[in-house]
Amino acid sequence: MNDVRSDTAELVYTRVFEAPRELVFRCMIEPEHLTHFWGPVGMSTPLSTITVDARPGGVFETIMVNDSDGSQYPTRGVFVEIVEPERLVWSESNSGVTTTSTFRDLGGSRTEVRIHQANVPEAFRSPQAQVGFTSSLDKFAGYLASLTAGAGTRQSGVDDARPSDG
């Protein structure tokens, strides 16, 4: 479940993944991982279209491709803050969105990820856009499960999304 506060143009997504925090964090900044889950269901993000320079002032660029018609959706952000493995902040100049991802170690190879987006344009706040975003988190849970299978951790991602007060 997501906490959507359309009056303040903010979105908050919280999800618990069955994977160690360091792995979850690495997956968010390494193109070799991002290519497996970046984008909603029905979209893919080829490795060749991902650029990550994980340092303050470094770029975060992707091009999502619609699997059915080939249309492309570029995203370009600039990292504002990186605190491994706890926090990522980037800002997208074209949309004005600032995304802060916080990674909390819950113990037992479980990680809570809280994604807070500020200055979210109305089009990104639609129910359809939010379903797309959460489907990306579903893909991420599945990818993490494939990485941790056989590593002594539970294989299925656990959705523990809940409203957050910001």
Secondary structure, DSSP 4 states (H G I P E B T S, - for coil): -EEEEGGGTEEEEEEEESS-HHHHHHHHH-HHHHTTT-S-TTEE--GGG-EE--STT-EEEEEEEETTT--EEEEEEEEEEEETTTEEEEE-TTT--EEEEEEEEEETTEEEEEEEEES--GGGGSHHHHHHHHHHHHHHHHHHHHHHTTTTS-SS-B--------
